[in-house]
Amino acid sequence: GNPWTPLVRDLSDNGAAMENYGVKTFLALQKAWDQQGITLCDLKIECGINCIGQLVVADVIDNDSWRLWPGGHKGRMLDKQVYRNLDKTTPDALRMIQANYAQVAQMSGQFATS
């Protein structure tokens, strides 16, 4: 038979679990960012079913997964949206984005200690 048969089932019962994962992940990250004066505006995670049929978060969570606004100010955003908003990709603009990502990496590295 098909080796994937055990995984092909009604996944509707996983909707509440996915929502639960998303809310818990958002709240944990919101608290961590809030401690550093950053507003976590939104977050995207993806879920999947592993090889034994368990629902899991199946995504990396990084600077492309969220919108971060220092002090709640949209104009100071540190996330991927800065790149999306560029009128023109210039060396200066790319340096600014690189600096934003480095800042986020440094700040998120402190999550384990806060």
Secondary structure, DSSP 8 states (H G I E B T S, - for coil): --TTGGG-S--TTHHHHHHHHHHHHHHHHHHHHHTTTEEEEEE---EEE-TTS-EEE-S--STTSEEEEETT-GGG--STHHHHT-SS--HHHHHHHHHHHHHHHHHHTTGGG-
